[in-house]
Amino acid sequence: MKLAIVGYGKMGQLIAQLAPEYGFAVHSTIDLQEDFGKARGADVAIEFTTPDAVVANVEKLAAMKLPVVIGTTGWLHHMDAVKAAIERNGTGLVWSPNFSVGVNVFMRVVREASRLLADEPEYGAWAWEIHHDTKKDAPSGTMIKLVEEMKSAGYARTIDVSSNRAGRHPGTHDIGFDSAADTITLRHSARSREGFARGALKAGQWILGKQGVFEFSDVLFTKR
């Protein structure tokens, strides 16, 4: 399978390094100022760039009938435009605020804890995350998704959300529930970017031959 990598920073380079383990040969690497025509002939594209570039990137790739995996975060306010490009061109896309398998399992755990505590008013909730100081969005897309999951599970009380940016931290997310009697803390800590790269490559395998817009949770938890 031939892989186009859009955005050749640290994540793009790691994806290129791991690609052979997933049956991919790197067909082309494209930085934002380069000709997207280089991607022609690939089977799938994985995109890790910047939020303001996502719509244009997806439009160019979809026009080539390439399925796309979007690893960039902070662009979800452009979701309608991205969906329209995919539907117009009859191709497929997988997106996620976080392509770590562990984070997506963590989201399921958080959702279930929120459901169980939704009718226990003595439990207040908080959500906290920390990432490296070059991460542009705060709170992270993962944190926003975690809070959405908590609310959709029925936890309707206030959830206090906070973020920190410092050093080179790859990412930690905490969800906590506190009462006078006890505290429950749920945590996911990334050790490196490798989990994100592996998840994106897994999504790249899965999206081949499919049409429509999917989340990474569909890749992990839906049998097709």
N, C-alpha and C positions, 0 to 999 in steps of 0.2 A: 504494500500500500504506500502511496506517495503522499507525503505530508508537506504542506506549506505552513511556515511559521511566520506570523505577522507580529512584528515587535521582537527585536533580537537583543533584548537586555538580559538581565540575570535569569529571568524565568524562561525566555526563549532559548537561551543557551542550555539550560538544564533540560528542557523538553527535547532539544536536539540530541543531547547526550543519552537520554533514556529511551528515545524513540525506537531503537532496534529491539528492545525488550518487548515491545507491543506490536511488532510486525511492521513497523513503519521505516521507510527510507526517507530522509529529508530531501524533498524535491526542490525547495527554494526557501530562502529566508528573506524577509522584506522589512526594512525599516520604513518609517512613515514618509520619508521623502523619496522613496524609491518607486519604480514603476510596478504597479500591481499586476501587470501582464505577466510577470515572472511566475505567478501562481497558476497560470493556465497549464492544464495537464495533471494537476494534483488531484488526489481523491478527496481530501479534506483539509481544512485550514484551522489552525489554532491561533487565537488572537489574544495577546497580552500587551496592550498599549496604554493609552490614556483615555479617560472618560469622554473627553470632547472629540475624540477621533473615532469612536465606536460606530456611530451611525454611518459615516462615510465609508469606513472599512467594510462593514457588513454589506452595504449597497454594492460596492465593487466586487466583493467575493460572491455574493448571491447572483449577480448578473452573469458570472461565469458558471453558474449552477453548482457551485461548491458548497457542501455542507460546512458549517462553521461551529466551532466551540469558542465561546467568549469567556476568557478568564479575567478580563478587566473588571474592576468594580467602580461604583460611583456613577453609573450611567443610566440607572433604571427609569429616570424621568423621561428618557427617550425610548422607552419600550414600545410604544405604539408605532414609531417610525421603523424600528428594527423588525417588529412582527410584519409590518406591511411589506418590507423589502423581501423577507423570506417567503411570504405567501405569494407575492407578485411573481417571483421567480421559481416557485415550486420546488424549493430545496428545504434543508433542515438545519436546525440550530439547537445547541445545548448551552444554557447559561446557568450560572450559579454565583452567589456572592462568595462561595468558597468551595473549591474542588477537592478538599480533603475528605476522604471516606470517613475518617474519625469524626470530623465536624458534623457531617450529615447524620451520622448515628447519634451524636451528641444532641442535635436538634430534636430528634425523635424522643430522646430521654427527657429533655427540657419540656417538650410539649406534654408528655405524659405526667410529669410532676406538676405542671401548671393545671392540668385538668383535675388531678387529684386534690389540689389545694384551692381550687376555684371557689368552693363553698366553705372554706375555713377562714373566716374573716380576720382571725387573730394573726395570720401570716402575711406580713408585708414582703415585698419583693424588690430586689435590685439587680442591675445588670452592669457589669464593668468589663472593659477590655483595654489592652495595651498592645501597641505595635511600634515598629521602628520609626525613627523621626522623619523618614522620607515618605511615609505613607500619606497620601493626599487627602483622603476622606476620613472624617471622624464625626460621629461614631462609624465604625467599619460597616460595610455591607452585611457582613456576617452578624454583627450585633443587631442591626436593624431587622434582619430576618428572624433572629432569635426572639426578639420582642414581639414581632408579628405573630410568630408561632404561639407564644404565650397567650396573647390576646385571643387568637382564633380558637385556642383550646378552652376558652371561657374565663381566663383570669382577667377580670374587669377592673381590678383596683390599680392604683398608681404603681408604676414600675420606675424606680429611680435609675436613670442611665448616665454613666460617666465613661470618659475615655482618657487615656494618656498616650503620649508619643515621646519615645526616648530611645536613644542608642540604636541598636541593631536587632531588637527583639522581634522574632518572627511572628509572634501573636499568641496571646492568651485571652480566653473569654471565660468570665465567671457569671453564673446565675445563682442568686441566693434567695432563700426564703427564711424570714426570721419571725419568731414569736417570743413571748415572755418565757416559754418553756424550753425552747431549743432553736437551733439554726441548722438549715440544710444548705450546703454549698455544692454546686455542680461546676466542674472546671474542665475545660479543654485547653491544653497547651501544645502548640506546634513546636517541634524541635528544629525544623528547617523548612525550606521551600519544596522539598522533595515530594511531600504528600500532595501538594497542589499540582505539581507537574504530572505526577502519576495519575491523579484523578482526571486531569484534562485529556491525557492520552487514552484513558479508559473510555471517556466520553467520545473521543474521536473514533474509536473502534465502533462504538454502539450506534452512532448517528449515521453511519454509512447506509445508504439505501432507504432512509426514512425521510418523510416530509413533515414539516410543522415545527413548532417551537416547544422545547422541552426544558425541564429543569434537571439538574444532576440527580435529584432524588428519583426521577423517573428511571435513570440509568441504573441506580443501585437497588431500587425497591419495586420496580414494575417488571413483571415477566412478560416478554414480548416474543 
